[in-house]
Amino acid sequence: MIYPEEGNGVSYTLPSDNTPQSERNVVFEVTNHPIYALPETGGSGVSLFYAGGSAIVLSAACLALIQRLKNSKH
């Protein structure tokens, strides 16, 4: 049973076994009627997280370089 937007059920009965194969094909056209809109996602976006993560990685690389330069002078 298929229920379109109007609420009237549409039923389809399969053909009998003696029906030729070429006449057994059925095409249904389905139109999507969403009940509600999905909420927007992403919020403020991921740019802030990329910038923060990049700053942490860059800071760690700088600290590692400074530490290596300190140790190589001694």
Secondary structure, DSSP 4 states (H G I P E B T S, - for coil): -B--TT---B--PPPPTTS-GGG-----------SSPPPP--TT-SHHHHHHHHHHHHHHHHHHHHHHHHHHH-
